[in-house]
Amino acid sequence: MKKIILAILPLFLISLTAFGQLEKGTILLGGGIGYSSTSSQSEEDVAVAREFTNSAFNISPDVGYFFKPKWVLGLSLPISGSNQKTTSVSSSGSETLQNESNSNSIGIAPFVRKYISMSEVFSFFLQARVGYYHSRSEFTNFSASPNTSTNTQSKEFAFDSTAGMAYFPKKWLGINLSISPLSFSTCSSQLENGHSSSDQKSSGFDLGLDTSAITLGVNFFLTKK
């Protein structure tokens, strides 16, 4: 009997380490960070080619509270930005910037998350989030003479879903890999082009099937014990 107890005790301690952070009353701190970069090239003729580059990042600090075991109610402060460039490249290797687009966004978004334990140290999780976002973007056409610039300010309400896996190397630490496969948004924006301006509205679904939808994150768990 003593041998059986000694054999079971380590498994019990592992279970406490893995699942103690998912109990009611635990505070979750953390978030995620993502980055993507792509480039492509197309040849217009023998002498000139166009190069397209695109980079994007996203940061989302989170705070949450386990209102019941494995259920979290929390708040995110997502921040994102992107840069796109089109460059002409001559056969001699000289480069000329043709146009560039920069954008940034900040928001506030409450969320609810459900953990589904798969083993002692691994869990899947599903998350739903509703948010308000304010963004600014600028597009500059350097090939025009003189250069032209278009500025846009937007206000957006959005819903996004997230699925992921969490690994718990410590009771107080979780490492997440997640993807946001589906989102819906409705947006109103004001476009300024020189001395004129116009208002626009749009809405629609988005399937996050590229690398910018994949996020690596870290969560810290503050338990009562």
C-alpha positions in Angstrom: 0.0 0.0 0.0 2.8 2.3 0.9 4.5 1.6 -2.5 1.3 2.4 -4.3 0.9 5.7 -2.5 4.5 6.7 -3.2 3.9 5.8 -6.9 0.8 7.9 -7.2 2.1 10.9 -5.2 4.3 12.3 -8.0 1.4 12.1 -10.5 -0.8 14.0 -8.0 1.8 16.7 -7.6 2.2 17.0 -11.3 -1.6 17.4 -11.6 -1.6 20.2 -9.0 1.2 21.9 -10.9 -0.6 21.6 -14.3 -4.1 22.4 -13.3 -3.9 24.5 -10.2 -3.5 27.6 -12.3 -6.9 27.0 -14.0 -8.9 27.1 -10.8 -11.4 29.8 -9.8 -9.9 33.0 -8.4 -6.6 32.7 -10.4 -5.5 35.9 -12.1 -4.1 35.7 -15.7 -1.5 38.1 -16.9 0.3 38.0 -20.3 -0.7 38.3 -23.9 0.8 37.5 -27.3 3.1 38.8 -30.0 3.2 38.1 -33.7 5.3 39.1 -36.7 5.2 38.3 -40.4 7.3 39.4 -43.4 6.9 38.6 -47.1 8.4 39.7 -50.3 7.8 39.0 -54.0 9.0 40.2 -57.4 7.5 40.6 -60.8 9.3 41.5 -64.0 7.6 44.3 -66.1 10.2 44.0 -68.9 13.9 42.9 -69.3 15.2 46.1 -67.8 12.9 46.7 -64.9 11.3 44.6 -62.2 9.0 45.4 -59.3 9.6 44.2 -55.7 6.8 44.1 -53.2 7.5 43.8 -49.5 5.1 43.5 -46.6 5.7 43.4 -42.9 3.2 43.3 -40.0 3.3 42.9 -36.2 0.8 42.6 -33.4 1.0 42.9 -29.6 -1.8 42.1 -27.2 -1.3 42.4 -23.5 -4.0 40.6 -21.5 -5.4 40.5 -18.0 -8.0 38.0 -16.9 -9.8 36.4 -13.9 -10.9 32.8 -13.6 -14.6 33.3 -12.5 -14.9 29.5 -12.5 -12.5 26.5 -13.1 -11.0 26.7 -16.7 -13.1 29.8 -17.6 -11.5 33.2 -17.9 -13.1 36.7 -18.3 -10.5 39.2 -19.3 -9.5 42.4 -21.2 -7.0 42.8 -24.1 -5.2 46.0 -25.3 -4.3 45.0 -28.9 -1.7 47.1 -30.8 -0.7 46.4 -34.4 1.2 47.9 -37.3 2.1 47.2 -40.9 4.4 48.5 -43.7 4.0 47.8 -47.4 6.4 49.0 -50.1 6.6 48.8 -53.9 10.1 49.3 -55.3 11.3 49.3 -58.9 14.6 47.5 -59.5 16.6 48.1 -62.7 18.8 45.5 -64.4 21.8 47.4 -63.0 20.5 46.8 -59.5 19.5 50.4 -58.6 16.3 50.7 -56.6 13.6 53.4 -56.7 10.8 53.5 -54.1 7.5 53.9 -55.9 4.9 53.8 -53.1 4.7 53.1 -49.4 1.9 52.4 -47.0 2.1 52.5 -43.2 -0.7 51.8 -40.7 -1.1 51.4 -36.9 -4.0 50.5 -34.6 -4.8 50.4 -30.9 -7.9 49.0 -29.3 -9.6 47.7 -26.2 -11.3 44.3 -26.2 -13.0 42.2 -23.5 -12.8 38.4 -24.0 -13.9 35.1 -22.6 -11.7 32.0 -22.8 -12.3 28.3 -22.1 -9.5 25.8 -21.4 -9.8 22.1 -22.3 -7.2 20.0 -20.5 -5.6 17.3 -22.6 -2.9 16.0 -20.3 -1.0 17.1 -17.2 0.9 19.9 -18.9 -1.1 20.6 -22.2 -4.5 22.2 -22.7 -6.4 23.4 -25.7 -8.3 26.7 -25.4 -11.0 28.5 -27.3 -11.5 32.3 -27.0 -14.1 34.8 -28.2 -13.3 38.6 -28.2 -15.2 41.7 -29.0 -13.3 45.0 -29.4 -13.2 48.6 -30.4 -10.2 49.8 -32.4 -8.9 53.1 -33.7 -6.4 53.1 -36.5 -4.5 55.5 -38.8 -2.9 54.8 -42.2 -0.9 56.7 -44.7 -0.3 55.9 -48.4 2.4 57.9 -50.3 2.9 57.6 -54.1 6.5 58.6 -54.8 6.2 57.9 -58.5 3.9 60.9 -58.9 5.2 64.5 -59.4 4.8 66.0 -57.0 4.4 63.1 -54.5 0.8 62.5 -53.4 -0.3 61.3 -50.0 -3.6 59.8 -48.7 -4.4 59.6 -45.0 -7.1 57.5 -43.4 -8.5 57.4 -39.8 -10.8 54.5 -38.9 -13.0 53.4 -36.0 -13.9 49.7 -36.0 -16.0 47.3 -34.0 -14.9 43.7 -34.4 -15.4 40.1 -33.2 -12.7 37.5 -33.5 -12.3 33.9 -32.5 -9.1 32.2 -31.4 -8.1 28.6 -31.0 -4.8 27.5 -29.5 -2.7 25.2 -27.3 -1.1 26.0 -23.9 1.9 24.3 -22.4 2.5 24.7 -18.6 6.1 24.1 -17.7 5.5 25.7 -14.3 2.4 26.3 -12.2 2.7 30.0 -12.7 3.7 29.9 -16.4 1.8 29.1 -19.6 3.2 29.3 -23.2 0.5 29.6 -25.9 0.5 29.1 -29.7 -2.7 30.3 -31.2 -4.4 31.2 -34.4 -7.4 33.5 -35.2 -9.2 31.7 -38.0 -12.3 33.8 -38.2 -13.2 37.4 -37.5 -16.0 39.9 -38.4 -15.8 43.7 -38.4 -17.7 46.8 -39.2 -15.7 49.9 -39.8 -16.3 53.6 -40.5 -13.4 55.7 -41.8 -12.5 59.2 -43.0 -10.2 59.5 -46.0 -8.2 62.7 -46.6 -6.6 63.2 -50.0 -5.0 66.6 -50.3 -7.6 69.2 -49.6 -10.6 66.8 -50.0 -12.0 64.2 -47.7 -14.7 61.5 -47.8 -16.4 59.1 -45.4 -16.6 55.4 -46.0 -18.3 52.4 -44.2 -17.5 48.7 -44.6 -18.2 45.4 -43.0 -17.3 41.7 -43.6 -15.8 38.4 -42.5 -12.1 37.6 -42.7 -10.4 34.2 -42.7 -7.0 34.4 -41.0 -5.1 31.8 -43.1 -1.7 33.5 -43.4 1.2 33.8 -41.0 0.1 37.1 -39.5 -2.8 35.2 -37.8 -0.4 32.9 -35.8 0.6 34.3 -32.4 3.1 33.1 -29.8 2.2 34.2 -26.3 3.1 33.8 -22.6 0.7 33.9 -19.7 1.5 34.2 -16.0 -0.9 32.8 -13.4 -1.3 34.3 -10.0 -3.0 31.9 -7.7 -4.4 32.3 -4.2 -2.0 29.7 -2.8 
